[in-house]
Amino acid sequence: MRCVLAILLFAFLGGCSTVPTSFTPSNPVPPGEVSHALWQELLREHVHGGAVDYPAIARQGQLQAYLALLNRVDPAGLPVGERLAFWINAYNAFAVKGILDGYSPGSLFGRYRYFIARDYAVGGQTVNLYDLERQILINQFHELRMHFAIVCASASCPKLQPWVYEGAFLDQQLTRVTTEFVNDPSRNRFDRSRKVASLSMIFRWFQKDFEARSGSVLNFVADYVQDPSLKRELLAGDYTVEFLEYDWSLNGLPPQ
């Protein structure tokens, strides 16, 4: 019942919000000069093995400076690869900012506040995390691997990487993080004796998208499984799928 209420709450409230269709940044940054160097510096120094040192990030000024830069960018002016990388980096930076501002997805109401009630500025407009994921990243780019690149500050989320996403390397980066996520036993497990695949809830929440792209969730997963014999077993179609409970606890040291 709790999961049903959560889905209804998010669907209703998400449908009531709007997503910017154009951007009007003041003092705009030319597309060729958009840089994620500030975000890269923070990630390199304060993210280790996916664990985020929130107190250390809070003590420095790079995040605020990076967020100010995002508000000077018109994403529509970027080439498509750079635009997708821009939005992934923006999502992850906003997710960290939400934690530093005292929001948390650790409870049902906390998830509403964290994903929907908190807006972030981009290009002179505002967007929340919920709409950024569904209305921009999903509906505009149709890139399923991005689910394993965006990180909502929780233990069951994909790991926050110590590097930024870049248009020139985006395909390789998305393949890398998807492969890492699928083969991480803390996020997906395969009982080969019982033929049961215990998968992340991400595959349940967006099941229709994975099925539309690959025919089934297991077909998508099999594309990234590194064990060739397990890949063949999954593609044979005789595995039962179950979904693991999502751990919404913080993915690092809590801010002070």
Secondary structure as UniProt FT lines:
FT   HELIX           2..16
FT   HELIX           31..33
FT   HELIX           37..46
FT   STRAND          47..48
FT   TURN            49..50
FT   STRAND          51..53
FT   HELIX           54..58
FT   HELIX           62..70
FT   TURN            71..72
FT   HELIX           75..77
FT   HELIX           80..100
FT   TURN            101..102
FT   HELIX           108..112
FT   HELIX           113..117
FT   STRAND          119..122
FT   TURN            123..124
FT   STRAND          125..128
FT   HELIX           129..131
FT   HELIX           132..138
FT   HELIX           139..141
FT   HELIX           144..148
FT   TURN            155..156
FT   HELIX           167..169
FT   HELIX           170..182
FT   TURN            185..187
FT   STRAND          189..191
FT   TURN            192..195
FT   STRAND          196..199
FT   HELIX           202..205
FT   HELIX           207..214
FT   HELIX           217..222
FT   TURN            223..224
FT   HELIX           228..236
FT   STRAND          240..243
FT   STRAND          252..253
//
